[in-house]
Amino acid sequence: MHKAIGAQAAISLIFALACFALPLRAAENDDAKASFEEAKQLYSQEKFPEAADAFRRAYELKPSWKLLYNIGQSEAAARRYGLALEAFEKYLAESGDEVTEERQKEVREEVKRLREIVGALDVDVPPDSIVVVNGVERGKAPLSGYLMVAAGVDHHVMVDLDGASIIDRTVRVSGGQVMTVARKDIPQENAEPASSPLKTIGWIAVGVGAAVLAGGAVTGGMSLSKNNELKDSCTSGSCPSGVDPDIEESRDKLALMTDILIPVGGVLAATGIVLLIVNAAKKEQPEEETSMETAVLPFAIPQGGGGLMIEGRF
């Protein structure tokens, strides 16, 4: 008896949820159609960026591969060729055999044409970073692949992580080129800054130079002491040479060492100070927060294609 009641309750709940979902789906369909009609009107008024955005809203509400064709055509008309290429390639992938061979050929020719005037950005940033190109959010890291962009024009690349901007750059790529924009190391508030080689070498040179100067001062003092010993051996103000050969030899060696150590120590210390000054000057200069490398897109780029017409239904 209890099992029967439980089954009935489950069926009633499923039915209630289905009935609740129906008006939601109907509302989504209505909103999708409204966005679609708005997009067609914007396209006819040659407001191509706005038309592309409206077609994309319709696609998000009711995903249909037919809308990808319209998105691609609007983006191409808006000269946002990278977004157009992505839309047309997705259109070919999702439409499969549901479009005519003639339409497939037409779109493939347009894809070939776009590839000639499109480059790519390989945005290599920490996970969960939000990537925005020219004011359009292109996804959250890690991205699934390259971001296609029009070649030969400037593109504003912004990357945010946890509400903080970690990349804000303007870049330009050539047709068929891949540019890597990377920011992997995010500074932590309490992290110890990496030591500069110039700073390290500078302090070593200063330390060694100071030690050598100190050694020169010691040998110089010892040399003076030996000289005073010789003076004490003098009588009647006369200090003939050879009065104490051992002391004289020791004095002369110490004096020679002093003459070597003091100039060398001074040079080392001065070199270290110069290196520290150079390091401080470099530290004051702003560092580039992104690294960029370029490569060639891994696809063939033959000439082809003409314009396409907007799809009238979805």
C-alpha positions in Angstrom: 0.0 0.0 0.0 2.8 2.4 1.0 4.7 1.5 -2.2 1.7 2.3 -4.3 1.2 5.7 -2.6 4.9 6.4 -3.1 4.8 5.6 -6.8 1.7 7.8 -7.2 3.4 10.6 -5.4 6.4 10.3 -7.6 4.3 10.3 -10.7 2.4 13.4 -9.5 5.6 15.2 -8.7 7.0 14.5 -12.2 3.8 15.6 -13.8 3.8 18.8 -11.7 7.4 19.6 -12.7 6.6 19.0 -16.3 3.6 21.3 -16.2 5.7 23.9 -14.5 8.5 23.6 -17.0 6.2 24.0 -20.0 5.5 27.7 -19.5 9.2 28.3 -18.8 10.1 26.7 -22.1 7.4 28.6 -23.9 8.7 31.8 -22.4 12.2 31.0 -23.5 11.0 30.2 -27.0 9.1 33.5 -27.1 12.2 35.4 -25.9 14.4 33.5 -28.5 12.0 34.4 -31.3 11.9 38.0 -30.1 15.7 38.2 -30.2 15.7 36.6 -33.6 13.3 39.1 -35.0 15.2 42.0 -33.4 18.4 40.6 -34.9 16.9 40.4 -38.4 15.7 44.0 -38.1 19.1 45.2 -36.9 20.8 43.4 -39.7 18.5 45.0 -42.3 19.5 48.4 -40.8 23.2 47.4 -41.2 23.7 47.5 -37.4 25.8 44.4 -37.7 27.5 44.2 -34.3 24.1 44.6 -32.6 22.6 42.1 -34.9 25.3 39.5 -34.0 24.7 40.1 -30.3 21.0 39.6 -30.8 21.4 36.4 -32.8 23.8 35.2 -30.1 21.1 35.9 -27.4 18.6 33.9 -29.4 21.1 31.0 -29.7 21.7 31.0 -25.9 18.0 30.8 -25.3 17.3 28.2 -27.9 20.5 26.6 -29.3 20.0 25.9 -33.0 22.8 25.3 -35.5 20.8 27.5 -37.9 21.5 30.5 -35.8 25.2 30.0 -36.0 25.0 30.8 -39.7 23.3 34.1 -38.9 25.8 34.9 -36.1 28.7 34.2 -38.5 27.3 36.4 -41.3 26.6 39.3 -38.9 30.1 39.1 -37.4 31.7 39.0 -40.8 29.6 42.1 -41.8 30.7 43.7 -38.6 34.4 43.0 -39.5 34.8 40.8 -36.4 36.2 38.1 -38.6 37.6 36.0 -35.8 34.1 35.6 -34.2 32.7 35.0 -37.7 35.1 32.2 -38.4 34.3 30.5 -35.0 30.6 30.7 -35.7 30.9 29.3 -39.3 33.1 26.4 -38.2 30.7 25.5 -35.4 27.9 25.7 -37.9 29.5 23.2 -40.1 30.3 20.9 -37.2 26.8 21.0 -35.7 24.7 21.0 -38.9 26.2 17.7 -40.2 24.1 16.3 -43.0 21.1 18.5 -42.3 22.2 21.2 -44.8 22.5 20.8 -48.5 25.8 20.1 -50.2 25.6 23.4 -51.9 25.2 25.3 -48.6 28.1 23.3 -47.1 30.3 24.2 -50.0 29.3 27.9 -49.7 30.1 28.0 -46.0 33.4 26.1 -46.5 34.5 28.7 -49.1 33.7 31.5 -46.6 35.7 29.7 -43.9 38.7 29.5 -46.3 38.4 33.2 -47.1 38.1 34.2 -43.4 41.2 32.1 -42.5 43.2 34.3 -44.8 42.3 37.4 -42.9 42.3 35.9 -39.4 45.0 35.4 -36.8 44.7 33.8 -33.4 45.4 34.5 -29.7 46.7 31.7 -27.5 45.8 33.2 -24.1 47.7 31.3 -21.5 46.5 32.5 -18.1 45.7 31.0 -14.6 42.5 28.9 -14.3 39.2 30.8 -13.8 40.6 33.9 -15.4 37.9 35.7 -17.5 39.2 36.7 -21.0 37.7 39.7 -22.8 38.7 40.7 -26.3 37.5 44.1 -27.7 34.8 44.2 -25.0 33.4 40.7 -25.8 33.9 38.0 -23.2 35.5 35.1 -24.9 35.5 32.6 -22.1 37.0 31.5 -18.8 40.5 29.9 -18.6 41.5 27.3 -19.4 40.2 28.0 -22.9 39.4 25.2 -25.2 41.6 26.6 -28.0 42.8 29.6 -29.8 40.7 32.8 -29.9 40.3 33.9 -33.6 40.6 37.6 -34.3 40.8 39.8 -37.4 44.4 40.2 -38.7 46.1 43.5 -39.2 44.1 45.5 -36.6 44.5 46.3 -32.9 42.7 44.1 -30.4 42.3 45.1 -26.7 42.9 42.0 -24.5 41.8 42.1 -20.9 42.0 39.3 -18.4 40.5 39.5 -14.9 41.1 37.1 -12.0 39.1 37.3 -8.8 38.1 40.9 -9.8 41.6 42.0 -10.4 43.0 42.9 -13.8 46.1 40.8 -14.6 46.4 41.6 -18.4 45.4 44.8 -20.1 47.1 44.9 -23.5 46.6 45.9 -27.1 47.9 43.4 -29.6 48.0 42.9 -33.4 48.4 39.7 -35.3 49.0 38.9 -39.0 46.9 36.6 -41.1 47.6 32.9 -40.2 49.7 34.0 -37.1 49.2 32.7 -33.6 50.3 35.1 -30.8 50.7 33.8 -27.3 49.7 36.2 -24.5 50.6 34.7 -21.1 50.5 35.7 -17.5 51.2 32.6 -15.3 52.8 34.1 -12.2 50.5 36.2 -10.1 52.3 38.1 -7.3 51.1 37.1 -3.8 50.8 39.8 -1.1 53.3 38.2 1.3 55.5 36.5 -1.2 59.2 37.2 -1.1 60.3 39.1 -4.2 62.8 37.2 -6.4 66.3 38.3 -6.0 67.9 40.1 -8.9 71.2 38.7 -10.2 72.6 42.2 -10.4 71.7 42.8 -6.8 73.3 39.5 -5.7 76.5 40.1 -7.6 76.6 43.7 -6.4 76.4 42.8 -2.7 79.0 40.1 -3.2 81.4 42.5 -4.9 80.8 45.1 -2.1 81.4 42.5 0.6 84.6 41.0 -1.0 85.9 44.5 -1.8 85.4 45.6 1.9 87.1 42.4 3.1 90.1 43.1 0.8 90.3 46.7 1.9 90.2 45.5 5.5 93.1 43.1 4.7 95.0 45.9 3.1 94.5 48.1 6.1 95.8 45.3 8.3 98.9 44.6 6.2 99.5 48.3 6.0 99.4 48.6 9.8 101.7 45.6 10.2 104.1 47.2 7.7 104.2 50.4 9.7 104.8 48.4 12.8 107.8 46.6 11.3 109.1 50.0 10.1 108.9 51.4 13.7 110.8 48.3 14.9 113.6 49.2 12.6 113.6 52.8 13.8 113.9 51.6 17.3 117.1 49.7 16.3 118.6 52.9 14.9 121.2 54.8 17.0 122.1 58.5 16.9 119.4 59.1 14.3 121.1 56.9 11.8 119.3 53.9 10.2 121.7 52.1 7.9 120.2 49.4 5.7 120.7 45.8 6.7 120.5 46.6 10.4 117.9 43.8 10.7 117.4 42.0 7.4 114.5 39.8 8.6 112.4 42.8 9.8 113.2 44.7 6.6 112.1 41.8 4.4 108.9 41.4 6.4 108.2 45.1 6.2 108.7 45.2 2.4 106.4 42.2 1.8 103.7 43.7 3.9 104.0 47.0 2.1 103.8 45.2 -1.3 100.7 43.3 -0.2 99.1 46.6 1.0 99.8 48.2 -2.3 98.0 45.4 -4.1 95.1 44.8 -1.7 93.9 48.4 -1.3 93.4 49.2 -5.0 91.9 45.8 -5.7 89.5 46.1 -2.8 88.6 49.6 -3.9 87.8 48.5 -7.4 85.6 45.6 -6.2 83.7 47.7 -3.8 83.1 50.4 -6.4 81.9 47.8 -8.9 79.5 46.4 -6.4 78.1 49.8 -5.7 77.6 50.5 -9.4 75.8 47.2 -9.9 73.5 48.0 -7.0 72.7 51.4 -8.5 71.9 49.8 -11.9 69.7 47.2 -10.2 67.8 49.9 -8.3 67.3 51.9 -11.6 65.9 48.8 -13.4 63.6 48.0 -10.5 61.9 51.5 -10.9 61.1 50.8 -14.5 57.6 49.2 -15.1 57.8 45.5 -16.0 55.8 44.0 -18.8 53.1 41.9 -17.3 52.5 39.7 -20.3 54.8 37.7 -22.5 54.1 37.3 -26.2 55.3 34.8 -28.7 54.2 34.2 -32.3 53.7 31.1 -34.4 51.8 30.2 -37.6 48.3 28.9 -37.5 48.2 25.1 -38.2 45.9 25.2 -41.1 46.1 25.8 -44.9 44.9 29.1 -46.1 43.8 28.9 -49.7 41.9 31.8 -51.5 38.2 31.6 -52.0 34.7 32.5 -51.1 32.3 35.3 -51.4 29.6 36.8 -49.2 26.7 34.9 -47.7 23.0 35.7 -47.2 21.3 35.9 -43.9 19.2 32.9 -42.9 15.5 33.8 -42.8 14.1 31.1 -40.4 15.2 29.2 -37.3 
